[in-house]
């Protein structure tokens, strides 16, 4: 689950405009922790194809759910 929280934070902040502070609060973490997740995740995505794929998968799942909600 910790990895999922990190990826969700990256996607929410980078692709959907959520504030780091808001994501940290929602996940019961400090803002510095969420900020660190984003920084490390951004770096990791550049060098780890599998990790990049997981980030893309989460983004597609969110986008698909949003389309269904919007009707």
C-alpha positions in Angstrom: 0.0 0.0 0.0 2.8 2.5 0.7 3.9 2.4 -3.0 0.3 2.9 -4.1 0.0 6.1 -1.9 3.2 7.4 -3.5 2.0 6.8 -7.1 -1.4 8.2 -6.3 0.2 11.3 -4.9 2.4 11.8 -8.0 -0.5 11.4 -10.4 -2.9 13.6 -8.4 -0.4 16.4 -8.1 1.3 16.3 -11.5 -1.6 15.4 -13.7 -4.7 16.6 -11.9 -3.5 19.7 -10.2 -4.0 18.6 -6.6 -2.0 20.5 -4.0 0.8 18.5 -2.3 -0.5 19.8 1.0 -4.0 18.5 0.3 -2.7 15.0 -0.8 -0.6 14.8 2.3 -3.5 15.6 4.6 -5.8 13.1 2.8 -3.2 10.4 3.3 -2.4 11.5 6.9 1.2 12.4 6.0 3.3 15.5 6.4 3.6 17.8 3.4 7.4 17.2 3.3 6.8 13.5 3.0 4.4 13.9 0.0 6.8 16.4 -1.6 9.7 13.9 -1.2 7.5 11.1 -2.8 6.9 13.4 -5.8 10.5 14.3 -6.2 11.7 10.7 -5.9 8.9 9.4 -8.1 9.7 11.9 -10.8 13.3 10.8 -10.8 12.4 7.1 -10.7 10.0 7.4 -13.6 12.8 8.6 -15.8 14.9 5.5 -15.2 12.5 2.7 -14.3 10.2 1.7 -17.1 8.1 -0.6 -14.9 7.5 2.2 -12.4 6.6 4.6 -15.2 4.1 2.0 -16.5 2.5 1.8 -13.0 2.1 5.6 -12.9 0.5 5.5 -16.4 -1.8 2.7 -15.3 -3.1 4.6 -12.3 -3.6 7.7 -14.4 -5.6 5.7 -17.0 -7.7 4.2 -14.3 -8.5 7.6 -12.8 -9.2 9.1 -16.2 -11.6 6.2 -17.1 -13.4 6.5 -13.8 -13.8 10.3 -14.3 -15.3 9.6 -17.8 -17.8 7.2 -16.4 -18.8 9.7 -13.7 -19.2 12.5 -16.2 -21.5 10.4 -18.2 
